[in-house]
């Protein structure tokens, strides 16, 4: 901005630029809403086939026969995400448009899914296991950056008043599709050993769906904000994180609560292995449990999104993590396919609410210019816990018992809810200002 202007003139021009920015957001809202919804529908459908606590853990266990290998593979994915999130923020926070970088990173993420599929098709089991771990790490590396970029993009083009319902309806529609694809994938691809490897075929379907979804994101019209941060080196931005946390203790407590809930995912890869000990892990049973998990995640997302828009994401966080803990407890006492399907439904609804509230509440804590870094710190903290969790879970499941593992998971989820009690609703804070 012209330095010859008086402070009053600069503030006037900045206010005019902000008004023009908001007008552009509203003018392109219908188009951008539709593009985000379509991208989310196909992208989320595909990625849920990879991230659901069924196909990848079962595939890694099939290749290795080891609970520890399952934990190692999932840890590699989340260590990758934790290592790249803050770097992702430094890639975009000085750019007026973040979509081009998002598309580049998005294709890298999808390369990890394609590699997972191709390794299953063309490599012997021992090499397929090694490459699967490597491609999951690659998937995580790009996922850490993509999460920061795409959440920043959504915050730019979708007003806060609609964001909860958009993410809820996007995840609802994606969940319906993913549930259907999961059932068909389990019954016909995995059980039918499609194309010589049913799991690889399922991952190939995930790659195709996510690739179409990413292409649709090119329809977004991204506004240029009036202000952006100056370009900064990674080391410099890292040094700014502690002062940011000291300036807002509630934000720091939220990060702790989110990290504790993420550590609760230590049990996630082992839900399906525990269930397999009771009912067998046929393709049909795998499809039923995946479908129950994703359908419940789907239906609940509509409710979570509406509740978040009306009351706030803090309540959604606490309710969803509480439901997740209760469902994990119920899993210990369930021994039939119908009961397990209901338990997986509760797990899906709880984890879906946690993911939605986590993604949306961080937007409300401070200024727009610092949003990429706030998202990056959150993703780093949660991804690091989600990396450590499966390793810890693998040791406990193999060395002690599934019961001990699930009990510890319940304890840290309860601690996350308690920690969140001491976080004020940031939306009310913004309204006061």
Secondary structure, 3 states (H helix, E strand, C coil): CCCCCCHHHHHHHHHHHHHHHHHHHHHCHHHHHHHHHHHHHHHHHHHHHHHCCCHHHHHHHHHHCCHHHHHHHHHHHHHHHHHHHHHHHHHHCCCCCCHHHHHHHHHHHHHHHHHHHHHHHHCCHHHHHHHHHHHHHHHHHHHHHHHHHHHHHHHHHCCHHHHHHHHHHHHHHHHHHHHHHHHHHHHHHHCCCHHHCHHHHHHHHHHHHHHHHHHHHHHCCCCCCCCCCCCCCHHHHHHHHHHHHHHCHHHHHHHHHHHHHHHHHHHHHHHHHHHHHHHCCCHHHHHHHHHHHHHHHHHHHHHHHHHHHHCCHHHHHHHHHHHHHHHHHHHCCCCCHHHHHHHHHHHHHHHHHHHHHHHHHHHHHCCHHHHHHHHHHHHHHHHHHHHHHHHHHHHHHHHCCHHHHHHHHHHHHHHHHHHHHCCCCHHHHHHHC
